[in-house]
Each structure stands twice: as structure tokens, then as C-alpha cells.
């Protein structure tokens, strides 16, 4: 029986990746005076933004993070209009089916707070786990959520858009439903890892919940 749905944020709940990249570029340019490529930035992904910036500018990362968050907040409404259409209905559907909602992301608590405030989602989740400067550990965060809710791995599911989300969920023993609806989703990469369910749209995720939740049918 499904008792908890755990979500990633970037690329799963909302298309925040363009905003993240723009904020990185702006902060890095202010620190170094040069433009960084998308590849240079995404190659650092894993830790929270502060950790990514540390890999790129070293001891100047604290100031770079201030610039990042400044840009992120000022341009949020311009570069990210809101959650993907239908996502709020997903949260309602899970709640109606008696499932807890958790949010597990590699991004920092500071940038996530800006997302949640901009989207009006501050009160949506029972538990939230964010990234760390030294490097994220989603399997540990998933196990922590299970422990706090007193659940077994088979009583939960993780919904995430990256191939690494599939490997993380499997490391924690959770079923993984791959979210492949973002414009930049790596559908082939997700499919190659054979997730328990590959959702090409938010509606396909809703269908999965209706099939799985005891009161979601």
C-alpha cells in the first residue's frame, strides 16, 4: 500500500533548471568576469549550489552564493512561471489517497525556500530534505523520511527526473517513477535504467497514483 510519495523539485515539480543556470552564470560572471558554459556548470552538480560554486571559484564561493540567491529571487517570476500544469492536482490526489508528501532535493534550503514561496507550496509537504555543500545523499534522505514516518520502502515511491534519481531510489530500496515531462528531460537515459514507471506527462503520474493509492481510484 502506498503511504508516501516523495518528490524531486527541479525538473519534476517545476521547470526551474533555466533559472538555476541563469543564476549560476550571473553569479560566476560577477565573480570571475567570464561566461561559464552550461556544461561547465552542470558538471559540478551533486552538492547544493554552494558546493557547485566552490568547485568553480574556490574560496570565493560564499560571495558567489550570495550573488546566486540574489539573482534567483529577483528573476524567479521571469524565468519560472510556476509548477508544471497539473502538479498541484497530483498533491491533492496523493493526499486524498491518504499518502504523506515528502520533498527530497539536492538544492539548498535557501533556494528551495524561494521556490516554495513563489509557488505557494510552503505548507504542502510533511517532510523536506535539502542538499548539502559537501555533496548530496538522496538515498540517506529517503531512508530518513521512511524512518521518520515509520514506513517500509515498499510503502513509498520516489518521483524524480534524473537518471541519478533512479539509482538513488534503488539504493534506498524504493520504487522509482521517472518524471520525463520537463523540456530537458533525458527520456532515453531514464528509459535505459528501466524505472518502475516512466511517466511522460503529469497525467501519466496521476494515472499511476489512481492505480496505486487505496483511496485514489
N, C-alpha and C positions, 0 to 999 in steps of 0.2 A: 504494500500500500504506500502510495506516495504521500509523504508528510512534510516535505520541504523542497522548495525549488530555489536553487542558488543561481545567481546571475553574474556574468561579467558586465562591465559597463561599456567601455569603448568598443564600438562596432557591434554591440549586442543590444543594449538598451537605446543607444543613440549614436549617430554618426559624428562622433567627436574627434575622429582622427585628423581631419583637416585643421581643426582648431589647435590641436596638440602640436602638429608640425609647424604651423604658423607661429605659435608661441615659442617653440624651440628656436626657430630661425631668427625671430626678433631678438630674443634674449642673447643668443650666440653672436649675432651681429653687433649688438651693443657692447658685448664684452671683447670681441676679437676684431671687429671691423671687416669681417669677411662673411660671405654667404656659405652656409653648410648645405650639402645635398641631402635629399630625403634618405638616401642610402647610408650616409654617414650618421644620420640621427637614428634611424631605425636599427642600425647595427648595435646600438647601445641598449636597446630595450631589454627589460628584465627587472632591474631595480625600479624604484619610483623615479620621478623626474629629477630629483636631486642627485640620485645615483647616476643617471644618464649624463647629466651635466658634469658631474665630477669626472667621468670618463673622458669628456671632451675638453674641459677647461681647467681641470685640477682644482687647485686651491681657490680659484675664483668662482667655484660652483655655487657658493652661498649667495653671492650677489646676482649671479645668473638666474638662480631660482626666484629671487625677488622680481627680477625683470620678467621672467616667465609668467609668474602668477599675476603680475600687473597687466600684462598683455592678455592673458587668458580671461581675466574678469572683464576687461574693457571691451573685448571683441566677441564675447560669448554669444550675444544675441545676433551678431552679424554672421558668424561662421557656423553656428549650430542652432537651428530653429527649434529643436525640441526632441523628445523621444521619437523613435520610429513610429509611424502610424499603427495603432493597434496595441502598442506595448502597455498602455495603461489598462486596456481591457484584459491583457494577459495577467496583470497583477490582480485584477478583480476576480478573474476566473480561478486563479490559484487560491485566493482567499475563500471564495465560495466553495471550493472543494476541500477546505479545511487544512490547506498547506501553509506552513510558515514560509516567509520570504527572506532570503539572505542575499547580500551583495558582496562578492569577493573580487577585488580588482587589484591590479599591480600599480595603479596610480596612487599618488599621495593623498593623504587625508585632506590637505588644503585644496587641491584642485577638485577632488570629488565633492567637497562641500559646496564649491561654486557650481558644479553641475547640478547637484540635488536642489540647491536653492533656485537656480534658473529654471529647472523643470518642475518645481513644486513637488518634489518627491522626498522631502526631508523625513516624513513620517511613514514612508511606505514599507521600510524593511525592518524586520525583527532583529537582525544581526548584520553588521558590516565589518569587513576585514579589508584593510588597505595595504598598499605596498610599503616597502622599506628601502631606505637608501642603500643598504648593503646588499640588497637583492631580494626579490620576492620568493615566496614559498607557498604557492597555491595549494599543493597537497596538504601541507600542515594547516593552512587556514580552513580548508574543507573539513579536515578531521576535527579541528577545534569547534567549528559550527555544529557538527554532529554531536560532539561531546556536550556542548552547552545545551543542546535541545534534547539530549538523551535518545538519539536516533541511531539506527544501523545504516551503513552505507546504502543498502538496497532500498531504504525508505526515502532517499533523496535523489535528486538529479542536478547536474550542473549544466547550465546553458552558456556556451561561450563561442566566440567566432574565430579563434586562432587554433592552428594545429597543436600548439603548446597547451591549449586548454584541454584537448583530448588526452594528451599524455599525463597532464596533471590530475585530471579526474580519475584516470585509470590507476595512477599511483596511489590515490586515496581510496580506491575501491568503489568509486561512484559511477553510475551510468552517466553517459555524456550525450547530450543532444547538441549537435553543432548548429550554430546560427550562421547561415550563409546568405543573409538578405542585405547586408551592407554593400554599397557600391564597390568597395575594395576587397570584399571577401575572397579568400583563396579557396574557391569551391573545389578545385581539383585536389589541393593539398588536404582539405578536410575529408573529402571522399576517400582518398587514398588510405587514410588512417581508420576507415570503417567505424565511424561513431555509431552509437546505438540507434540514433536517429539523425538524419540530415535534413534540416528544415530550410527550405529555400525561400520561405516567406514567414512573416509573423503569423499568418493564418495557419500555416502548417504546424507551428508551435502550439497554437491554440487547439488544433485538432488532436495533437498528442496529449495535451493536458485533459481534454474531454474524454479521451480513451482511458486515461490512467488514473485520474482523480476519482475517489469514490463518490463525491457529490458534484463532480464537474461534468457529468454526462448530460 
